[in-house]
């Protein structure tokens, strides 16, 4: 349950700073696959 809560919070934080829904979902999917994101990863997405 903790992971689901963190995912929702991560999604909400991305949306609050202006990331589009599509990009937020892609970032979350990438994060779930790789368990961490660098600034370079985020820029590439």
mmCIF entry with sequence, helices, sheets and N, C-alpha, C, O atoms, coordinates in Angstrom:
data_MODEL
# 
_entry.id   MODEL 
# 
_entity.id                         1 
_entity.type                       polymer 
_entity.pdbx_number_of_molecules   1 
# 
_entity_poly.entity_id                      1 
_entity_poly.type                           'polypeptide(L)' 
_entity_poly.nstd_linkage                   no 
_entity_poly.nstd_monomer                   no 
_entity_poly.pdbx_seq_one_letter_code       
;(UNK)(UNK)(UNK)(UNK)(UNK)(UNK)(UNK)(UNK)(UNK)(UNK)(UNK)(UNK)(UNK)(UNK)(UNK)(UNK)
(UNK)(UNK)(UNK)(UNK)(UNK)(UNK)(UNK)(UNK)(UNK)(UNK)(UNK)(UNK)(UNK)(UNK)(UNK)(UNK)
(UNK)(UNK)(UNK)(UNK)(UNK)(UNK)(UNK)(UNK)(UNK)(UNK)(UNK)(UNK)(UNK)
;
_entity_poly.pdbx_seq_one_letter_code_can   XXXXXXXXXXXXXXXXXXXXXXXXXXXXXXXXXXXXXXXXXXXXX 
_entity_poly.pdbx_strand_id                 A 
# 
loop_
_entity_poly_seq.entity_id 
_entity_poly_seq.num 
_entity_poly_seq.mon_id 
_entity_poly_seq.hetero 
1 1  UNK n 
1 2  UNK n 
1 3  UNK n 
1 4  UNK n 
1 5  UNK n 
1 6  UNK n 
1 7  UNK n 
1 8  UNK n 
1 9  UNK n 
1 10 UNK n 
1 11 UNK n 
1 12 UNK n 
1 13 UNK n 
1 14 UNK n 
1 15 UNK n 
1 16 UNK n 
1 17 UNK n 
1 18 UNK n 
1 19 UNK n 
1 20 UNK n 
1 21 UNK n 
1 22 UNK n 
1 23 UNK n 
1 24 UNK n 
1 25 UNK n 
1 26 UNK n 
1 27 UNK n 
1 28 UNK n 
1 29 UNK n 
1 30 UNK n 
1 31 UNK n 
1 32 UNK n 
1 33 UNK n 
1 34 UNK n 
1 35 UNK n 
1 36 UNK n 
1 37 UNK n 
1 38 UNK n 
1 39 UNK n 
1 40 UNK n 
1 41 UNK n 
1 42 UNK n 
1 43 UNK n 
1 44 UNK n 
1 45 UNK n 
# 
_struct_asym.id          A 
_struct_asym.entity_id   1 
# 
loop_
_struct_conf.conf_type_id 
_struct_conf.id 
_struct_conf.pdbx_PDB_helix_id 
_struct_conf.beg_label_comp_id 
_struct_conf.beg_label_asym_id 
_struct_conf.beg_label_seq_id 
_struct_conf.pdbx_beg_PDB_ins_code 
_struct_conf.end_label_comp_id 
_struct_conf.end_label_asym_id 
_struct_conf.end_label_seq_id 
_struct_conf.pdbx_end_PDB_ins_code 
_struct_conf.beg_auth_comp_id 
_struct_conf.beg_auth_asym_id 
_struct_conf.beg_auth_seq_id 
_struct_conf.end_auth_comp_id 
_struct_conf.end_auth_asym_id 
_struct_conf.end_auth_seq_id 
_struct_conf.pdbx_PDB_helix_class 
_struct_conf.details 
_struct_conf.pdbx_PDB_helix_length 
HELX_P HELX_P1 AA1 UNK A 2  ? UNK A 16 ? UNK A 2  UNK A 16 1 ? 15 
HELX_P HELX_P2 AA2 UNK A 21 ? UNK A 34 ? UNK A 21 UNK A 34 1 ? 14 
HELX_P HELX_P3 AA3 UNK A 39 ? UNK A 44 ? UNK A 39 UNK A 44 1 ? 6  
# 
_struct_conf_type.id          HELX_P 
_struct_conf_type.criteria    ? 
_struct_conf_type.reference   ? 
# 
loop_
_atom_site.group_PDB 
_atom_site.id 
_atom_site.type_symbol 
_atom_site.label_atom_id 
_atom_site.label_alt_id 
_atom_site.label_comp_id 
_atom_site.label_asym_id 
_atom_site.label_entity_id 
_atom_site.label_seq_id 
_atom_site.pdbx_PDB_ins_code 
_atom_site.Cartn_x 
_atom_site.Cartn_y 
_atom_site.Cartn_z 
_atom_site.occupancy 
_atom_site.B_iso_or_equiv 
_atom_site.pdbx_formal_charge 
_atom_site.auth_seq_id 
_atom_site.auth_comp_id 
_atom_site.auth_asym_id 
_atom_site.auth_atom_id 
_atom_site.pdbx_PDB_model_num 
ATOM 1   N N  . UNK A 1 1  ? 0.826  -1.200 0.000   1.00 0.00 ? 1  UNK A N  1 
ATOM 2   C CA . UNK A 1 1  ? 0.000  0.000  0.000   1.00 0.00 ? 1  UNK A CA 1 
ATOM 3   C C  . UNK A 1 1  ? 0.866  1.259  0.000   1.00 0.00 ? 1  UNK A C  1 
ATOM 4   O O  . UNK A 1 1  ? 0.493  2.273  -0.591  1.00 0.00 ? 1  UNK A O  1 
ATOM 5   N N  . UNK A 1 2  ? 1.996  1.195  0.648   1.00 0.00 ? 2  UNK A N  1 
ATOM 6   C CA . UNK A 1 2  ? 2.874  2.359  0.726   1.00 0.00 ? 2  UNK A CA 1 
ATOM 7   C C  . UNK A 1 2  ? 3.332  2.781  -0.674  1.00 0.00 ? 2  UNK A C  1 
ATOM 8   O O  . UNK A 1 2  ? 3.390  3.975  -0.967  1.00 0.00 ? 2  UNK A O  1 
ATOM 9   N N  . UNK A 1 3  ? 3.656  1.820  -1.535  1.00 0.00 ? 3  UNK A N  1 
ATOM 10  C CA . UNK A 1 3  ? 4.111  2.161  -2.880  1.00 0.00 ? 3  UNK A CA 1 
ATOM 11  C C  . UNK A 1 3  ? 3.005  2.866  -3.658  1.00 0.00 ? 3  UNK A C  1 
ATOM 12  O O  . UNK A 1 3  ? 3.277  3.815  -4.394  1.00 0.00 ? 3  UNK A O  1 
ATOM 13  N N  . UNK A 1 4  ? 1.776  2.418  -3.506  1.00 0.00 ? 4  UNK A N  1 
ATOM 14  C CA . UNK A 1 4  ? 0.658  3.056  -4.207  1.00 0.00 ? 4  UNK A CA 1 
ATOM 15  C C  . UNK A 1 4  ? 0.489  4.496  -3.738  1.00 0.00 ? 4  UNK A C  1 
ATOM 16  O O  . UNK A 1 4  ? 0.252  5.392  -4.548  1.00 0.00 ? 4  UNK A O  1 
ATOM 17  N N  . UNK A 1 5  ? 0.608  4.718  -2.444  1.00 0.00 ? 5  UNK A N  1 
ATOM 18  C CA . UNK A 1 5  ? 0.487  6.070  -1.896  1.00 0.00 ? 5  UNK A CA 1 
ATOM 19  C C  . UNK A 1 5  ? 1.601  6.961  -2.432  1.00 0.00 ? 5  UNK A C  1 
ATOM 20  O O  . UNK A 1 5  ? 1.359  8.112  -2.792  1.00 0.00 ? 5  UNK A O  1 
ATOM 21  N N  . UNK A 1 6  ? 2.812  6.434  -2.484  1.00 0.00 ? 6  UNK A N  1 
ATOM 22  C CA . UNK A 1 6  ? 3.934  7.207  -2.999  1.00 0.00 ? 6  UNK A CA 1 
ATOM 23  C C  . UNK A 1 6  ? 3.729  7.536  -4.478  1.00 0.00 ? 6  UNK A C  1 
ATOM 24  O O  . UNK A 1 6  ? 4.065  8.635  -4.920  1.00 0.00 ? 6  UNK A O  1 
ATOM 25  N N  . UNK A 1 7  ? 3.181  6.593  -5.242  1.00 0.00 ? 7  UNK A N  1 
ATOM 26  C CA . UNK A 1 7  ? 2.932  6.823  -6.659  1.00 0.00 ? 7  UNK A CA 1 
ATOM 27  C C  . UNK A 1 7  ? 1.910  7.932  -6.851  1.00 0.00 ? 7  UNK A C  1 
ATOM 28  O O  . UNK A 1 7  ? 2.095  8.808  -7.695  1.00 0.00 ? 7  UNK A O  1 
ATOM 29  N N  . UNK A 1 8  ? 0.838  7.901  -6.077  1.00 0.00 ? 8  UNK A N  1 
ATOM 30  C CA . UNK A 1 8  ? -0.186 8.941  -6.162  1.00 0.00 ? 8  UNK A CA 1 
ATOM 31  C C  . UNK A 1 8  ? 0.403  10.293 -5.789  1.00 0.00 ? 8  UNK A C  1 
ATOM 32  O O  . UNK A 1 8  ? 0.147  11.291 -6.462  1.00 0.00 ? 8  UNK A O  1 
ATOM 33  N N  . UNK A 1 9  ? 1.185  10.329 -4.725  1.00 0.00 ? 9  UNK A N  1 
ATOM 34  C CA . UNK A 1 9  ? 1.796  11.588 -4.290  1.00 0.00 ? 9  UNK A CA 1 
ATOM 35  C C  . UNK A 1 9  ? 2.777  12.113 -5.342  1.00 0.00 ? 9  UNK A C  1 
ATOM 36  O O  . UNK A 1 9  ? 2.844  13.318 -5.585  1.00 0.00 ? 9  UNK A O  1 
ATOM 37  N N  . UNK A 1 10 ? 3.529  11.217 -5.960  1.00 0.00 ? 10 UNK A N  1 
ATOM 38  C CA . UNK A 1 10 ? 4.477  11.592 -7.009  1.00 0.00 ? 10 UNK A CA 1 
ATOM 39  C C  . UNK A 1 10 ? 3.711  12.168 -8.199  1.00 0.00 ? 10 UNK A C  1 
ATOM 40  O O  . UNK A 1 10 ? 4.097  13.205 -8.738  1.00 0.00 ? 10 UNK A O  1 
ATOM 41  N N  . UNK A 1 11 ? 2.635  11.506 -8.611  1.00 0.00 ? 11 UNK A N  1 
ATOM 42  C CA . UNK A 1 11 ? 1.803  11.988 -9.708  1.00 0.00 ? 11 UNK A CA 1 
ATOM 43  C C  . UNK A 1 11 ? 1.242  13.376 -9.387  1.00 0.00 ? 11 UNK A C  1 
ATOM 44  O O  . UNK A 1 11 ? 1.307  14.283 -10.217 1.00 0.00 ? 11 UNK A O  1 
ATOM 45  N N  . UNK A 1 12 ? 0.698  13.533 -8.197  1.00 0.00 ? 12 UNK A N  1 
ATOM 46  C CA . UNK A 1 12 ? 0.110  14.820 -7.805  1.00 0.00 ? 12 UNK A CA 1 
ATOM 47  C C  . UNK A 1 12 ? 1.171  15.917 -7.786  1.00 0.00 ? 12 UNK A C  1 
ATOM 48  O O  . UNK A 1 12 ? 0.909  17.039 -8.220  1.00 0.00 ? 12 UNK A O  1 
ATOM 49  N N  . UNK A 1 13 ? 2.354  15.605 -7.292  1.00 0.00 ? 13 UNK A N  1 
ATOM 50  C CA . UNK A 1 13 ? 3.433  16.601 -7.257  1.00 0.00 ? 13 UNK A CA 1 
ATOM 51  C C  . UNK A 1 13 ? 3.834  17.016 -8.668  1.00 0.00 ? 13 UNK A C  1 
ATOM 52  O O  . UNK A 1 13 ? 4.059  18.197 -8.930  1.00 0.00 ? 13 UNK A O  1 
ATOM 53  N N  . UNK A 1 14 ? 3.923  16.055 -9.568  1.00 0.00 ? 14 UNK A N  1 
ATOM 54  C CA . UNK A 1 14 ? 4.255  16.380 -10.954 1.00 0.00 ? 14 UNK A CA 1 
ATOM 55  C C  . UNK A 1 14 ? 3.200  17.285 -11.571 1.00 0.00 ? 14 UNK A C  1 
ATOM 56  O O  . UNK A 1 14 ? 3.534  18.257 -12.249 1.00 0.00 ? 14 UNK A O  1 
ATOM 57  N N  . UNK A 1 15 ? 1.941  16.975 -11.344 1.00 0.00 ? 15 UNK A N  1 
ATOM 58  C CA . UNK A 1 15 ? 0.849  17.779 -11.903 1.00 0.00 ? 15 UNK A CA 1 
ATOM 59  C C  . UNK A 1 15 ? 0.853  19.186 -11.310 1.00 0.00 ? 15 UNK A C  1 
ATOM 60  O O  . UNK A 1 15 ? 0.588  20.158 -12.017 1.00 0.00 ? 15 UNK A O  1 
ATOM 61  N N  . UNK A 1 16 ? 1.153  19.298 -10.011 1.00 0.00 ? 16 UNK A N  1 
ATOM 62  C CA . UNK A 1 16 ? 1.165  20.611 -9.355  1.00 0.00 ? 16 UNK A CA 1 
ATOM 63  C C  . UNK A 1 16 ? 2.227  21.540 -9.931  1.00 0.00 ? 16 UNK A C  1 
ATOM 64  O O  . UNK A 1 16 ? 2.052  22.758 -9.926  1.00 0.00 ? 16 UNK A O  1 
ATOM 65  N N  . UNK A 1 17 ? 3.322  20.977 -10.425 1.00 0.00 ? 17 UNK A N  1 
ATOM 66  C CA . UNK A 1 17 ? 4.370  21.824 -10.995 1.00 0.00 ? 17 UNK A CA 1 
ATOM 67  C C  . UNK A 1 17 ? 4.227  21.988 -12.502 1.00 0.00 ? 17 UNK A C  1 
ATOM 68  O O  . UNK A 1 17 ? 5.127  22.497 -13.169 1.00 0.00 ? 17 UNK A O  1 
ATOM 69  N N  . UNK A 1 18 ? 3.078  21.549 -13.035 1.00 0.00 ? 18 UNK A N  1 
ATOM 70  C CA . UNK A 1 18 ? 2.778  21.817 -14.422 1.00 0.00 ? 18 UNK A CA 1 
ATOM 71  C C  . UNK A 1 18 ? 3.104  20.733 -15.427 1.00 0.00 ? 18 UNK A C  1 
ATOM 72  O O  . UNK A 1 18 ? 3.012  20.967 -16.632 1.00 0.00 ? 18 UNK A O  1 
ATOM 73  N N  . UNK A 1 19 ? 3.483  19.551 -14.962 1.00 0.00 ? 19 UNK A N  1 
ATOM 74  C CA . UNK A 1 19 ? 3.747  18.449 -15.884 1.00 0.00 ? 19 UNK A CA 1 
ATOM 75  C C  . UNK A 1 19 ? 2.403  17.946 -16.411 1.00 0.00 ? 19 UNK A C  1 
ATOM 76  O O  . UNK A 1 19 ? 1.459  17.768 -15.641 1.00 0.00 ? 19 UNK A O  1 
ATOM 77  N N  . UNK A 1 20 ? 2.318  17.719 -17.708 1.00 0.00 ? 20 UNK A N  1 
ATOM 78  C CA . UNK A 1 20 ? 1.064  17.252 -18.299 1.00 0.00 ? 20 UNK A CA 1 
ATOM 79  C C  . UNK A 1 20 ? 0.719  15.863 -17.768 1.00 0.00 ? 20 UNK A C  1 
ATOM 80  O O  . UNK A 1 20 ? 1.582  15.142 -17.267 1.00 0.00 ? 20 UNK A O  1 
ATOM 81  N N  . UNK A 1 21 ? -0.545 15.507 -17.885 1.00 0.00 ? 21 UNK A N  1 
ATOM 82  C CA . UNK A 1 21 ? -0.998 14.189 -17.436 1.00 0.00 ? 21 UNK A CA 1 
ATOM 83  C C  . UNK A 1 21 ? -0.223 13.081 -18.146 1.00 0.00 ? 21 UNK A C  1 
ATOM 84  O O  . UNK A 1 21 ? 0.233  12.129 -17.513 1.00 0.00 ? 21 UNK A O  1 
ATOM 85  N N  . UNK A 1 22 ? -0.079 13.210 -19.452 1.00 0.00 ? 22 UNK A N  1 
ATOM 86  C CA . UNK A 1 22 ? 0.631  12.187 -20.236 1.00 0.00 ? 22 UNK A CA 1 
ATOM 87  C C  . UNK A 1 22 ? 2.077  12.022 -19.768 1.00 0.00 ? 22 UNK A C  1 
ATOM 88  O O  . UNK A 1 22 ? 2.546  10.902 -19.567 1.00 0.00 ? 22 UNK A O  1 
ATOM 89  N N  . UNK A 1 23 ? 2.781  13.147 -19.597 1.00 0.00 ? 23 UNK A N  1 
ATOM 90  C CA . UNK A 1 23 ? 4.174  13.076 -19.168 1.00 0.00 ? 23 UNK A CA 1 
ATOM 91  C C  . UNK A 1 23 ? 4.292  12.558 -17.739 1.00 0.00 ? 23 UNK A C  1 
ATOM 92  O O  . UNK A 1 23 ? 5.217  11.806 -17.434 1.00 0.00 ? 23 UNK A O  1 
ATOM 93  N N  . UNK A 1 24 ? 3.372  12.946 -16.858 1.00 0.00 ? 24 UNK A N  1 
ATOM 94  C CA . UNK A 1 24 ? 3.393  12.458 -15.479 1.00 0.00 ? 24 UNK A CA 1 
ATOM 95  C C  . UNK A 1 24 ? 3.228  10.942 -15.458 1.00 0.00 ? 24 UNK A C  1 
ATOM 96  O O  . UNK A 1 24 ? 3.913  10.250 -14.706 1.00 0.00 ? 24 UNK A O  1 
ATOM 97  N N  . UNK A 1 25 ? 2.323  10.429 -16.279 1.00 0.00 ? 25 UNK A N  1 
ATOM 98  C CA . UNK A 1 25 ? 2.123  8.986  -16.323 1.00 0.00 ? 25 UNK A CA 1 
ATOM 99  C C  . UNK A 1 25 ? 3.347  8.271  -16.877 1.00 0.00 ? 25 UNK A C  1 
ATOM 100 O O  . UNK A 1 25 ? 3.705  7.190  -16.409 1.00 0.00 ? 25 UNK A O  1 
ATOM 101 N N  . UNK A 1 26 ? 3.992  8.877  -17.881 1.00 0.00 ? 26 UNK A N  1 
ATOM 102 C CA . UNK A 1 26 ? 5.212  8.273  -18.431 1.00 0.00 ? 26 UNK A CA 1 
ATOM 103 C C  . UNK A 1 26 ? 6.330  8.262  -17.389 1.00 0.00 ? 26 UNK A C  1 
ATOM 104 O O  . UNK A 1 26 ? 7.052  7.274  -17.259 1.00 0.00 ? 26 UNK A O  1 
ATOM 105 N N  . UNK A 1 27 ? 6.468  9.357  -16.652 1.00 0.00 ? 27 UNK A N  1 
ATOM 106 C CA . UNK A 1 27 ? 7.497  9.410  -15.609 1.00 0.00 ? 27 UNK A CA 1 
ATOM 107 C C  . UNK A 1 27 ? 7.251  8.357  -14.533 1.00 0.00 ? 27 UNK A C  1 
ATOM 108 O O  . UNK A 1 27 ? 8.185  7.694  -14.082 1.00 0.00 ? 27 UNK A O  1 
ATOM 109 N N  . UNK A 1 28 ? 6.008  8.206  -14.129 1.00 0.00 ? 28 UNK A N  1 
ATOM 110 C CA . UNK A 1 28 ? 5.678  7.215  -13.112 1.00 0.00 ? 28 UNK A CA 1 
ATOM 111 C C  . UNK A 1 28 ? 5.977  5.812  -13.630 1.00 0.00 ? 28 UNK A C  1 
ATOM 112 O O  . UNK A 1 28 ? 6.547  4.994  -12.908 1.00 0.00 ? 28 UNK A O  1 
ATOM 113 N N  . UNK A 1 29 ? 5.600  5.529  -14.869 1.00 0.00 ? 29 UNK A N  1 
ATOM 114 C CA . UNK A 1 29 ? 5.891  4.220  -15.452 1.00 0.00 ? 29 UNK A CA 1 
ATOM 115 C C  . UNK A 1 29 ? 7.379  3.946  -15.504 1.00 0.00 ? 29 UNK A C  1 
ATOM 116 O O  . UNK A 1 29 ? 7.829  2.843  -15.189 1.00 0.00 ? 29 UNK A O  1 
ATOM 117 N N  . UNK A 1 30 ? 8.147  4.958  -15.903 1.00 0.00 ? 30 UNK A N  1 
ATOM 118 C CA . UNK A 1 30 ? 9.602  4.810  -15.951 1.00 0.00 ? 30 UNK A CA 1 
ATOM 119 C C  . UNK A 1 30 ? 10.169 4.586  -14.558 1.00 0.00 ? 30 UNK A C  1 
ATOM 120 O O  . UNK A 1 30 ? 11.039 3.738  -14.362 1.00 0.00 ? 30 UNK A O  1 
ATOM 121 N N  . UNK A 1 31 ? 9.674  5.344  -13.598 1.00 0.00 ? 31 UNK A N  1 
ATOM 122 C CA . UNK A 1 31 ? 10.143 5.211  -12.225 1.00 0.00 ? 31 UNK A CA 1 
ATOM 123 C C  . UNK A 1 31 ? 9.850  3.818  -11.681 1.00 0.00 ? 31 UNK A C  1 
ATOM 124 O O  . UNK A 1 31 ? 10.694 3.216  -11.018 1.00 0.00 ? 31 UNK A O  1 
ATOM 125 N N  . UNK A 1 32 ? 8.653  3.306  -11.962 1.00 0.00 ? 32 UNK A N  1 
ATOM 126 C CA . UNK A 1 32 ? 8.290  1.979  -11.470 1.00 0.00 ? 32 UNK A CA 1 
ATOM 127 C C  . UNK A 1 32 ? 9.183  0.909  -12.075 1.00 0.00 ? 32 UNK A C  1 
ATOM 128 O O  . UNK A 1 32 ? 9.486  -0.089 -11.420 1.00 0.00 ? 32 UNK A O  1 
ATOM 129 N N  . UNK A 1 33 ? 9.611  1.107  -13.324 1.00 0.00 ? 33 UNK A N  1 
ATOM 130 C CA . UNK A 1 33 ? 10.496 0.140  -13.980 1.00 0.00 ? 33 UNK A CA 1 
ATOM 131 C C  . UNK A 1 33 ? 11.926 0.225  -13.471 1.00 0.00 ? 33 UNK A C  1 
ATOM 132 O O  . UNK A 1 33 ? 12.608 -0.795 -13.367 1.00 0.00 ? 33 UNK A O  1 
ATOM 133 N N  . UNK A 1 34 ? 12.389 1.434  -13.153 1.00 0.00 ? 34 UNK A N  1 
ATOM 134 C CA . UNK A 1 34 ? 13.802 1.641  -12.818 1.00 0.00 ? 34 UNK A CA 1 
ATOM 135 C C  . UNK A 1 34 ? 14.063 1.980  -11.352 1.00 0.00 ? 34 UNK A C  1 
ATOM 136 O O  . UNK A 1 34 ? 15.213 1.958  -10.912 1.00 0.00 ? 34 UNK A O  1 
ATOM 137 N N  . UNK A 1 35 ? 13.025 2.290  -10.598 1.00 0.00 ? 35 UNK A N  1 
ATOM 138 C CA . UNK A 1 35 ? 13.095 2.572  -9.154  1.00 0.00 ? 35 UNK A CA 1 
ATOM 139 C C  . UNK A 1 35 ? 13.861 3.836  -8.782  1.00 0.00 ? 35 UNK A C  1 
ATOM 140 O O  . UNK A 1 35 ? 13.991 4.157  -7.600  1.00 0.00 ? 35 UNK A O  1 
ATOM 141 N N  . UNK A 1 36 ? 14.364 4.548  -9.770  1.00 0.00 ? 36 UNK A N  1 
ATOM 142 C CA . UNK A 1 36 ? 14.984 5.839  -9.480  1.00 0.00 ? 36 UNK A CA 1 
ATOM 143 C C  . UNK A 1 36 ? 15.047 6.638  -10.767 1.00 0.00 ? 36 UNK A C  1 
ATOM 144 O O  . UNK A 1 36 ? 15.068 6.068  -11.858 1.00 0.00 ? 36 UNK A O  1 
ATOM 145 N N  . UNK A 1 37 ? 15.076 7.928  -10.646 1.00 0.00 ? 37 UNK A N  1 
ATOM 146 C CA . UNK A 1 37 ? 15.162 8.809  -11.795 1.00 0.00 ? 37 UNK A CA 1 
ATOM 147 C C  . UNK A 1 37 ? 16.274 9.829  -11.576 1.00 0.00 ? 37 UNK A C  1 
ATOM 148 O O  . UNK A 1 37 ? 16.374 10.430 -10.507 1.00 0.00 ? 37 UNK A O  1 
ATOM 149 N N  . UNK A 1 38 ? 17.091 10.015 -12.577 1.00 0.00 ? 38 UNK A N  1 
ATOM 150 C CA . UNK A 1 38 ? 18.077 11.089 -12.519 1.00 0.00 ? 38 UNK A CA 1 
ATOM 151 C C  . UNK A 1 38 ? 17.501 12.290 -13.248 1.00 0.00 ? 38 UNK A C  1 
ATOM 152 O O  . UNK A 1 38 ? 16.487 12.173 -13.935 1.00 0.00 ? 38 UNK A O  1 
ATOM 153 N N  . UNK A 1 39 ? 18.136 13.435 -13.104 1.00 0.00 ? 39 UNK A N  1 
ATOM 154 C CA . UNK A 1 39 ? 17.690 14.616 -13.839 1.00 0.00 ? 39 UNK A CA 1 
ATOM 155 C C  . UNK A 1 39 ? 17.765 14.367 -15.342 1.00 0.00 ? 39 UNK A C  1 
ATOM 156 O O  . UNK A 1 39 ? 16.921 14.844 -16.101 1.00 0.00 ? 39 UNK A O  1 
ATOM 157 N N  . UNK A 1 40 ? 18.777 13.620 -15.763 1.00 0.00 ? 40 UNK A N  1 
ATOM 158 C CA . UNK A 1 40 ? 18.929 13.297 -17.178 1.00 0.00 ? 40 UNK A CA 1 
ATOM 159 C C  . UNK A 1 40 ? 17.761 12.430 -17.658 1.00 0.00 ? 40 UNK A C  1 
ATOM 160 O O  . UNK A 1 40 ? 17.254 12.629 -18.762 1.00 0.00 ? 40 UNK A O  1 
ATOM 161 N N  . UNK A 1 41 ? 17.332 11.462 -16.827 1.00 0.00 ? 41 UNK A N  1 
ATOM 162 C CA . UNK A 1 41 ? 16.181 10.619 -17.174 1.00 0.00 ? 41 UNK A CA 1 
ATOM 163 C C  . UNK A 1 41 ? 14.936 11.454 -17.357 1.00 0.00 ? 41 UNK A C  1 
ATOM 164 O O  . UNK A 1 41 ? 14.196 11.276 -18.325 1.00 0.00 ? 41 UNK A O  1 
ATOM 165 N N  . UNK A 1 42 ? 14.700 12.367 -16.428 1.00 0.00 ? 42 UNK A N  1 
ATOM 166 C CA . UNK A 1 42 ? 13.504 13.210 -16.481 1.00 0.00 ? 42 UNK A CA 1 
ATOM 167 C C  . UNK A 1 42 ? 13.535 14.099 -17.720 1.00 0.00 ? 42 UNK A C  1 
ATOM 168 O O  . UNK A 1 42 ? 12.518 14.257 -18.394 1.00 0.00 ? 42 UNK A O  1 
ATOM 169 N N  . UNK A 1 43 ? 14.679 14.670 -18.021 1.00 0.00 ? 43 UNK A N  1 
ATOM 170 C CA . UNK A 1 43 ? 14.805 15.521 -19.205 1.00 0.00 ? 43 UNK A CA 1 
ATOM 171 C C  . UNK A 1 43 ? 14.556 14.731 -20.491 1.00 0.00 ? 43 UNK A C  1 
ATOM 172 O O  . UNK A 1 43 ? 13.966 15.251 -21.438 1.00 0.00 ? 43 UNK A O  1 
ATOM 173 N N  . UNK A 1 44 ? 14.999 13.495 -20.521 1.00 0.00 ? 44 UNK A N  1 
ATOM 174 C CA . UNK A 1 44 ? 14.815 12.664 -21.712 1.00 0.00 ? 44 UNK A CA 1 
ATOM 175 C C  . UNK A 1 44 ? 13.342 12.313 -21.933 1.00 0.00 ? 44 UNK A C  1 
ATOM 176 O O  . UNK A 1 44 ? 12.897 12.162 -23.071 1.00 0.00 ? 44 UNK A O  1 
ATOM 177 N N  . UNK A 1 45 ? 12.601 12.186 -20.852 1.00 0.00 ? 45 UNK A N  1 
ATOM 178 C CA . UNK A 1 45 ? 11.183 11.853 -20.961 1.00 0.00 ? 45 UNK A CA 1 
ATOM 179 C C  . UNK A 1 45 ? 10.380 13.070 -21.292 1.00 0.00 ? 45 UNK A C  1 
ATOM 180 O O  . UNK A 1 45 ? 9.159  12.987 -21.425 1.00 0.00 ? 45 UNK A O  1 
# 
